[in-house]
């Protein structure tokens, strides 16, 4: 299932990075800034 919208609502943003093929075609590397 496409989980990107779920994680985006949690404050994560998808990065334009290629992941290894084992992650699947819809996989996205995501990050979220940490608070101080």
C-alpha positions as CSV (number, residue, x, y, z in Angstrom):
1,X,0.0,0.0,0.0
2,X,1.1,3.6,-0.6
3,X,2.0,4.9,2.8
4,X,3.5,8.2,1.7
5,X,0.3,10.3,2.4
6,X,0.2,8.8,5.9
7,X,3.8,9.7,6.7
8,X,3.4,13.1,5.1
9,X,0.6,13.9,7.6
10,X,3.1,12.9,10.4
11,X,5.5,15.6,9.2
12,X,7.7,13.5,6.9
13,X,8.8,14.6,3.4
14,X,9.8,12.3,0.6
15,X,13.4,12.8,-0.7
16,X,14.4,12.4,-4.3
17,X,16.7,9.5,-3.7
18,X,16.8,6.1,-5.4
19,X,16.4,3.1,-3.2
20,X,17.7,-0.4,-3.8
21,X,15.3,-2.6,-6.0
22,X,14.4,-4.8,-3.0
23,X,12.3,-1.9,-1.5
24,X,9.8,-2.1,-4.4
25,X,8.7,0.4,-7.0
26,X,6.6,2.6,-4.7
27,X,9.1,2.9,-1.9
28,X,10.2,6.4,-0.9
29,X,13.0,7.6,1.3
30,X,11.5,10.1,3.8
31,X,12.8,12.4,6.5
32,X,11.5,14.6,9.3
33,X,13.4,17.3,11.1
34,X,13.9,16.8,14.8
35,X,12.9,19.4,17.3
36,X,15.4,21.0,19.7
